[in-house]
Amino acid sequence: MRLGTSAYFSHLSYIADMNVNYFAIVTKAGDFGNIGFSAKVLDVGDVIVTTEEAPDGTGDILSPTFSVLGLTYARQFTDKVRFGATAQFVNEKIADAGANGLAFDFGFQYDTGYNGLVFGF
């Protein structure tokens, strides 16, 4: 059985000087399957606070943060059945308000063996 590790990094310059950074690493853990970790961070940059009374700015500057950390497990159970799941911790913060949450993704694939037809959900 072959063991291996892969890593990926991307940086995207987005509109209005926003940036999205993404990093992921996955490793094969023998017969157990594959384990991965990922991190995505949206950098909005500095935002000038404006109000109706101060449309040109109050002098305050906000730096919102948005990040998602993920832990993934995947395994091929037979030559036809594959399963994967990811648990994600989501964090957002702007000024004095913030929120945290958990998200879960699950997926299955079944290879029919007929002309490359694979069902997934």
N, C-alpha and C positions, 0 to 999 in steps of 0.2 A: 504494500500500500504506500502510495506516494504522499508525503506531507509537504505542504507549501503555505506560503504567506504572500498576500498581495496587499498593496497599499495604493490609495488614490488621493490626489489633492487637486482642487480646482479653485480658481479665483475668477469671479465675474464682476466686471465694472458695469454697474447698472445705471439707469437714468438718475438724474439729480444728484450725482456724486455718491450714490449708494453702492455698496459692495457686498457680495455674497461669497463667503469662504466655506468650503466643504472639504472634509477629510474623512476617509474611511480606511479601515484595515480589517482584513479577514484572514483567518488561518484554519487550516484543516486540522481537526483534533482526532485523528485516527478514525475508529469505527463510531465514535460519538457523533460525528458530523462536522459542521463548520460553525465557527463562532466569529462574530464581527462586532466592531465598534465604529460608530460614526458621529460626527459633530458638524453642525451647520450653524453658521453665525451670520446674521444680517447686520451690517454696519450702516446705519442710516446717516451717520455723520452728525454734525451739530445743527440744531434747529433753533432759529431765533424765535423767542416767544413774543407774540404780538397780541394786542387786545384792541377793542374798539377805541379806547382812549389813547392807545399808543400803537397805531398801525405800522409805524416804522420800527417798532421793537421796544421792549421794556428794559432791555439791558440784560435780561436773563437768557441763558442758552441751555437747551435740553440736549441730552445725548441718549436717545432711546436705544435699548438693547433687545434683541430677539435671538434666541438660541434654542437649538434642539439637539439633545444627546440621545443616541440610540444604541441599543444592544440587540444583536441579531443572532438567531440560531437557525440553521438550515441543515437538512439531511435528505439524502436519497435512500429511501427505505428498501425499494426493490428496483429492478430495471425499468419499472413502469411508474412508480409512485414517488413523488417528491413533496416535501413539506418545508415551509419556512415561516418564521415569526420574528417580529421586531417589537420591542418595548421602547417607547420614546418618552423622555422627560422634556417638556416644553416650558420655556421660561421667557416672559416678556416683562419689560419694565420701561416706564416713561414717567418722568417727574416723580411724584410720590405714589404713583399707582403701579402695581405689579400683579402678575398672575403666574401661577405654576400649574402644570397639569401633566397627566400621563395619557399616552395614546398607545394603542396596540394594533398591529397589522398582522394578518395571518394569510397564508397562501398555500394552495395545493395544486399540484399538476399531475395529470394522468396521461401517460404516453400510450396511445391506442395500438401502436405498432403498425398502423395502416397509413401508408404514404406520408409519414411524418406528421400525422394529425395528433395534436396534443391538446387536451382540455385543461383549462386552468381556472381557478376561482380563488 
